[in-house]
Amino acid sequence: MPLANFSFAEDDLSLFETVEFKSSNFNSVPKWVKILDKMILENKDIEACEKNLTRCNNEFLKQWLFFLEQSKEIKNKEILLNSVNAFFNEWEYILDIDNWNLSDYWEIPSEFLEFSGDCEDYVIIKYYTLKKLGFKTNDLRIVIVKDIVRNGAHAVLAVYQNNQIYILDNLSTIALNDDLLTQYKPYYSINEKFKWIHFKKL
């Protein structure tokens, strides 16, 4: 593998103490590709609501935009991360089979706001919320992990700030540094630009 595809992340930080290999190929994550495609239309709806909130017909997007406006007043990034994490964690955890009659379905923000969802759905709306609040794409990653305590797959959001990696998790009320969450072993992480495969350091 060419050296250019080798990465320790944007800040020379190692997510969950792993070695990473970076690629721009999303073929192995079709659900994320669908999210990116659906967000093209979603963003048009969001922009229309932003231009004229009183005439916005989507009550769920209006609720989101109101939260975003309030959040812009928070200048401390760590406090902001905790606020975003806690706000969306108030939504009820609902399995995809109950919401969509599918074993695995990834939701765009308006779907989560209306129906709630499971772990990756919390992560997706937190990802796009932080983007709307000015966080750079390079500083955000959706991370699919194995939770070795619960013995199952899980999803969290990694946020790179101030030479640290904060993890936003629907199982935690506050954002925690990744080195505290030793129960998580990442399979892969993604944002709109890249996908990273993770391996345990030797």
N, C-alpha and C positions, 0 to 999 in steps of 0.2 A: 504494500500500500504506500503511495507517495507520501512524503513527509508533509506536504501541504494539507493532507487530510487528518493530521494528528493535532489534537488541541487539548489544552487544559482549561478551556473556557476563556472568555474575553478578558478577565482580570488575572490570568494565570492562577485561578483557583480551581480546585479539583472537587467537583460535585460528589458528595458522599464518599470522598477519598477514593475515586476511581480514575482509571485511565480512559480517555475518551477518543473516539474516532468520528470525525465530522464528515457529513455528506449533504449534498443538496438534493438527493434523490428521495422522494416521498412515496415511492411505489409500494413500500411495505406498510404504509400507514394510510390506507384509503379513507378511513373515517375522518382523519385530519384534513385530507384533500377536499372532502365534501364540506367540511366546516369552512375552509377557506373560500370555496366556491359560493356557499350560501351567505357568507359574510359580505359578499359584494352587494347583494340585494339588501341585506340587513343594514349595511352602512348607509344606503340611500334612504331607508326609512328613518334611521337615526338622524341623519342630516336634515331631513324634512321636519322632524319633530323639533330639532334644535333651532331651526329658523323661525318656527311659530309654534311654541309649546301649547298655546291655548287651542290651537286647531289640530293638535296631534290626536289621532283616533286610537292610538295604541296606549292604553292605560299603563301597561307594564313598562313600556319604554319611557313613558313620562315619569314613572316612579324611579327608574334607573337614572334618568337625567337629573331629577331633583336631588338624588343622592350624590351624583357627580358634582353638582354645583356646590353642595354643602362641603364635600370633601376637598374642593379646591382651596378652601380656607385653611386647611391643615398643612403647615409648612414643614413640619418635622417628618421625614420620610418613614422612620420606624413607627411613629404613631399612626401615620397614614396606612401603612401596611396592616397594622393591627386592626384599624377601623374597617378597612375593606374586608379583611378576613372574617372578622366578627359579624359584620353586616350580612354577608351571604350565608354564613353558617347558621343563621336563624331560619333559613328555609329547611323544610322537612326533607330528610333523606328518603328517596323513593327509588326503588329498583326499576331498571329499564323494562323489565318484563311486565311490571304493573302499569307503567306510563305508556309504553309503546307496543307492548306485546312482542318485544324483541329481546334477545339475550344481551345485546350490547348496542347502544345507540348514543351518539354524541350530539349534544344539544347546542344550538346557538343561543346567545343571551336571552332573546325574547322568549324562547321555548322554556328555558330554565326559570325565568321570572314568572311565567304563567303556570308551569306544571311542576316545578322543582326537579330534582334529579338525583343522580348518584355521583361518585367521587370525581370522575373526569368532567362532569357538568359544572360542579362548583369551580373547578380549576379553570375551565374555559371562560366563564363569566368574570372571574377574578383577573385573568390574563387581559381580557379586553377592557375591563374597567381601569386597570393600571395604565394601559396604553392610552386611554382617553384622558387620564390624569397626567400624562406627559412622560411616563416611563418609556425608555427606548426598547425596541424589539430585541436588541442584543442583550439586554439585561433581564429578559424574561424567558422562562422555559417551562413548558408542561412536561412533567416527569412521570413516567410509568415505572412503578417500583414493585418489588416483592416485599410484602410486609412479613418478615419471618416470625413475628410474634403471633399474628393472626393467620399465618400460612395462606396468604392469598394475594392477588394483585391489587394495587391501589394506585391512585394518581394524586400528585401534589404539584404546587406551583413553586418553582425556584425563582428568586429575585436576587440579582446581583447588585449590591449597593455597598459603598464604603468599604470595599475590599472584604466583604462578607457575603455569604449566601444565606438568605432568609427563605424559610419554607412556610408557605401558606397551605394549611391543611384543614379539611373539614372536621378532622378529629381533634383539633386543638383550637382553643379560643384566641391564642396569640401566635404571632410569627416567631418561629424558633430557628436558630442557626442549624445548618445541616449536620454539623458534627455532633449535635446532641441527639440526633435521630438515628441511632445505630441499628434500629430494627429495619430500616429501609435499604434495600439493595436495588439500585436502578437498572432497569432493562434498557431503556432508551429515553431520550429527552428531545423535545421539538419546539421550534418556534416557526414563524412564517418564512424564515430563510433557510434553516438547516435542521438536520436530524443528527443526533449524537448517539452512538452505541457505547455502552459503558462496560468496562471490565475491571475486576478487582485488581488492585496493584499487587505485584509480586513482592 
